[in-house]
């Protein structure tokens, strides 16, 4: 995570917690994150995992983009894959980048993912009612959810409930790229 994003997470966590009048203990309990991790993040000394960022965004009922935003965005927002911050890095070099999201109450997140052959991104269940959908741009992607596996080649889309544990998997022999949309209820 870049230092600008780390600073933004620290400032945004402090501001969100302050607006709600929550103690560190209260936020830790709501987010399922240790108080020590919160102290580190608010002090701009940490590099949180994507899972931790998702838990914090869920606890505050804000978009992940709002939590990592380095500045307030104008009405029309534009993002490029190359300039977006990498929020997940896989063991073989794959990446997950949050490009942008819409504002609540109709929150939608737009992600760009690249998985190397055999790479898997496991995700915990998100906020109740969250839905996800992806479109495969290159390679082949498998999605596992609720005991099912669906494999999609280029040009194929898959949707599933994001409020259940799930995983994205490169099931092919070359890099896979896909766009993912998550709708998050308030």
N, C-alpha and C positions, 0 to 999 in steps of 0.2 A: 504494500500500500504506500502511495507517495506521501511525503511529509505534509503536503497541502491537504490531502484527504484526512490524514491523521489529526491535523490541527482542527479541521472542520468537524470531525467526529467528536473531539474533545469539547469544542465550543458548543456544538449542537446538543450533546448530552447534558451539559451543564444548564443550557437554556431550557431544554424540554423538562428536565427535572425541576428546575426552579419555577417554571410556569405552573407546574402541577403541585408544587410544594411537597415533593416526595423526598424522603431521606434516601441515602445510599442503600440502607437496609430495605426500604420499601421497594425501590427499583430492583434490587437484587432478587427479592422474593418474586416480584411480578414477572421478571424476565428469565428467571432460572439461571442467573449468572452470579458468580461470587462477588462479594463486596470488594475484594482485592482487585479483581479484574476491572471493576468500575472505577476504582481509585486510579488505577494505572491508565485507563483510557481517558478519564477526565483530566488527568495530568499530562496528556499527550505523550505518554511513555510506552504505549502499547501498539501492537499490531493485531487487531482482533480477527478472528476467523469469520468467514461469511455466516456461519451458523450463529455466532455471537451477535453479529450485526442484525441478522433477521430476528433473533429473539428480542433485541432491544427495540427495533422498529415495531414489532408486534406489541410489546409492552406499552409503548407510547401511542399506538394506533396511528402511526405515520408511515409514509413510504420509506423504503430503504434509501431512495434518492434524497429525501429530505434529511435523513440522518447523515449522509456523506457529502451533501452539497457544500461546495466551497464558497458559494455566493448565491444570492437570491436570483432566480431566473426570470427573464422577461416573459411576456405572454406567449410569444412564439419561441419555442426552444428547439435547438438543433444540436445533434451530437454525432460525432463520427466514431467508428469503431477504433481507429488508430489513436484517437486522443482520449478515449474513455479510460477510466481507472480500472485496473484489474482487481477484482474483489475475491477471486478464487484462482489459485494456481495448482494444477495437478502435478502428480509425481513425475510424469513424463513430459511436462511442458504445456499441457492444456491450460486454457484460460476461460474464465467467466467474467464478462464485463457488463455492468449495468449501464445501459446507454442513457436512458431517461425514464421518467415516470410522470403520470398525470397526478394532479392534486386530488386529495379527498374531496367529496365523499366517493367518487367513482375512480378509485385508484387502480391504475394499470401500470405495470413495470415492463419495459422492453429490454431484453438481454441479448447479448451476442456470445455464443459459446463455441469453443474449439476443443475437441477431445482428440488426443492421440490414440492410435490403435490400442485397444485393450483398456483404455483409461475409463474410470467410473467416477461419477460425482454422486455421492449419497446425500440425500437431503432429509432432514427431519420434517415432520408435519408442520405446516404453517397455520396461520389463523383459520379458525373454523369458517368454511365457506370459500376459501381460496381455491381458484381454478387455475390450471396451467395449460398451455398449448405451445407446441413447437412446430417449426417448419424446417425440414432438413435441406440445407443449401449445398452441402458436399458430403460425400461419404455415406455412412449408414449408422443410424442411431437407434438404440433400443431403450425403451422406457419401461421400468418396472414399477408397478404400483398395485397394492392390495393383492399380492400373489400372482399377478398377471404380468406377462412380458409381451410388448408389442414392438416389432422391429420395422423401422421405416427407412426406405431408400431415398435418394435425392428426389425432391419435389413432393414428398409426402408429409402430411401433418398428423399429429397425435394430440389428443387432449385427455386430461385426467384430473381427479381431485387433488389439489395441492395440500389439502388439510390432512393427508395421510402420508406416512413416510414413503419416499419414492427414490428412484435413482435414474440417472441418464448414463448410458453406456455406449461407447464406440464399439460396435459389433463387427466392424469391417477391418480391412488390412491397410487402410490409408487414413489420414486425418479426416475427422468429421466436423463440419461446421453447421450450426443451426441457430435460428432466431427463436427466442422463447418469450412468450407473453404470460405474465401472471396477473390475474385480477384479484385484488385484495379487498374484502368487504370491511366496512367500518363498523 
